[in-house]
Amino acid sequence: MTYFKVFMFLLLLLPKLSISQVALINIDGREVTFRTTSTNEDTQTETLTLFTGDKELVSLILSDFDGDCSSENIELGTYKIIQNSIIFYSYWASADRMQKNKYPYGFRKEQYRFDTHGELVLRTTQLYIETYVDDYTIHQGMTFLNTNPKSEHELNLKNDYIAKAEKMYQSHFVLGAEKQQLEQEVREILKAKIKENTGYWAEVYGKNSKH
């Protein structure tokens, strides 16, 4: 194989290369490995995975960027450690100049805790999200997430959407005051990353965005 062919082969591999960073963090007397992996394939994704020894515990998407010349979809995440608990935060936002897609949009909080046996268990979850739960068809139930259903049919649509979203994201859906508190907490802890990645959206996308 010539040097040129070797170079081209490596060049083709570059978009699929991944880079990992590892940090050891002591949580309530337990040494936990925090491994951050960055990939650049069809989408640019950075994922955090936690291990104790060789055992994988849980993972969180720190950033995921997808889109084309007229649209963007992003997912941002971070975490916080409090004593023997680890809290994951996630944020979704979308924009599209063609007005075809403004989902997903939402917030999530997951609280994990080490139990007395040293197992990391999921204690509580909170989720509010507007997204496609039926392939790429907009579910009618989203209409009633922030307005009161006026009929049993509308209530059934709302409940069906919530049930599908909870199953998809393995989280408890919240509305009303709980949703407002969740949004405020997620926006505050991810404030810098949200500003960095959506701060220009109003100028570029106008009203064709959810962020």
N, C-alpha and C positions, 0 to 999 in steps of 0.2 A: 504494500500500500504506500503510495507517495505521500510526502509531507502535506501536500494540498488536500488529499483525500482525508488524511487524519484530521486536519484542521476543520474541514467541513463536517466530519462525523461528530467532532466535539462541539461544534457550533450548533448542530441540530439537537444535541443533548442539553445544551444550556437552559432552554426554557423549562425543562423538567427537573433541573437540579434542585436539591433542597439543602438548606443550611440550618443547622441546629445549634442552639445555645443552651447550656445546662447550668442550673444554680441549685445548691443544696440549702434548704431552709428548714430550720428547726421549729416545729409547731408543737407546743405543749410537750416537749421532750422527745418528739419523734422526728427523725430526719427524713424529709420529703424532697424528692428530686423534682424540680420544675424544669421541664424541657420545652423550649420554644423552637418550633420548626417552621421555617419559611419556605414556601414553594412558589414557583412561577410557571403554571401550566396554562390551562384555558382561563383560569382566574388567578389573581394574586392573593394568596392565603397565608396567614400566620396563625399557628395553632399552639396553644399551651396544653401540655399533657403532664399530669402528676403521677409519680411513681413512689412506692416504698420498696426498695430493693429492685427486683425485676418485675414486680407486680404493678401493672397499670391500674390507676385508680379512676381517673376522670379526665375529661378534656374540655377545653373552652376555645372557641374561635376568637382570637384577639383582633383580627382584621380580615376581611374578605371583600375584594373589589371585583365587580363584574359589570359588563355593559358594552356599549358600542359607541359610535361617533355621535349619537344623539341621546344616549341614556346612561344612567349609572344606578347600580344597586350596591349598597354597602352594608356590611355587618361589622360592628365594633364591639370589643369586649375588654374587660379588665377584672381584677379581683382584689379582695381585701381580706386580710387575716386578722381575726380577733380571737385571742387565746387558742382554743382548740377547734375553732370554726374557720372555714374558708367560704367567702361569699363571692359568687360569680355574678357579673353584670353584663347584659347584652343589649345592644341597640341596633335597630334596623332602619334604613331610610332609602328612598328611591326617588329618581327624577327622570323625566323623559320629555324632550322637546316636542316629540310627535304626539304627546298626550295619550299614549297607548298604555303606559304602565306607571303606576305610582305605588306599587306594593312590592315587597313587604315594608311595613312601617310599624315600629313598636318597641317594647321594652320588656326585659325579663330580669328577675333576680332569683338566684338559686343559693340556698344556704346548706353547706355540707358541714358535718361535724364528726370528729373521731369519737367512737363509742368506747366503752370500757374494755372492749376486746381489741382495740386498735384498728377497727374497721371504719373506713370513711363512708358515712351514710348520708343520704339526702334527707334533710329535716323539713325544709319548707321551700316552696316555689311560688312565685308570682309572675304572671304573664299578662300583658296586653299587646295584642298584635292584630293588624289588618293585613291579610295576606290571601294568597290563593290556596284554598284547601281542597278544591275540586279541579285539579290540573291547573289550567290557566283561565278558568271561568270565574268571574267575580260572583261570590256567594251572596245571595240576596240578604242573608242574615246580618251582614256587616252594616247594613243600613240602620239597624236598630241597636247598635252597640252604644251609641250616645244619645239615642232618643227612645222614648217609651213606645213599645209596640201597642197598637190600637186594636188588635184582634188576636184571637188564639192562633190563627195562621201565622201572623207576624211574629208572635212569641215563639212558636215552634221553629221558625226560620232562624231566629236569634239563637235559640238553644242548640239547634243543630250545628250552626257555625261554631259556637263556643266549644261544643263537644269535639268537633273535628280538629279545631286548633289545639285543644288540650292534648289530644292524642298525638298530633303531629310533633308538638314541642315538649311533650311529657311534663307539662306544667299546669298549675292551677290558674285559671283565667280570672282576672279581677276587673271590676268596673267601679264607677262612681269615685268616692273619696279614696278608696284603695288604689284605683288606677292613677289618680292625680298624685298621690304620695309616691307611688312607684316611679312614675315619670319624672317627678322632681328629683328623686334620689339618683336615678340612672343618669339624668342629664347633668347633675352636679358632679358626679364622680368621673364622668366621661367628657366633661365640658371642653377640655383642651382638644381631645381627639375629634369631637363632633365639629368644633369650630374649624379645625384644620382641614377636615374632609368635606364639609358642607358649607363653609363660610362664603363661598363664591356662588352657591347655587341660585340665590335670588337673582343675581345679575345674569347668569347663564340660562336658567330654566324658568325664571319668573314664577308663576303660580303652578307650573306643571311639576310640582315636587311635593313630597311628604317628608319633612325632616324636623 
